[in-house]
């Protein structure tokens, strides 16, 4: 069981390392945000599974699960808020339809009507 835990810990660390490399290598903000939000989440899951397998107590497993859930929720919300603030400040060129711009114009029209 210790070997499986070690594999999960190493794989999780590699995912986090790849995310750091992606943040350095990508050029635009949204690509960097994607690298900083997606790969560490998978790395965190692998590392917490490895920690739970290595520790093997019920109390530690519960703590690891709580930490994982809170980290995944805060990372997702943080990436969303950061993406929205960058979008409002930079207004990138998009190849497809810009649904956020349409939603923001509707919201500003509703605010003006009040």
Secondary structure, 3 states (H helix, E strand, C coil): CHHHHHHHHHHHHHHHHHHHHHHHHCCCHHHHHHHHHHHHHHHHHHHHHHHHHHHCCHHHHHHHHHHHHHHHHHHHHHHHHHHHHHHHHHCCCCCCCCHHHHHHHHHHHHHHHC
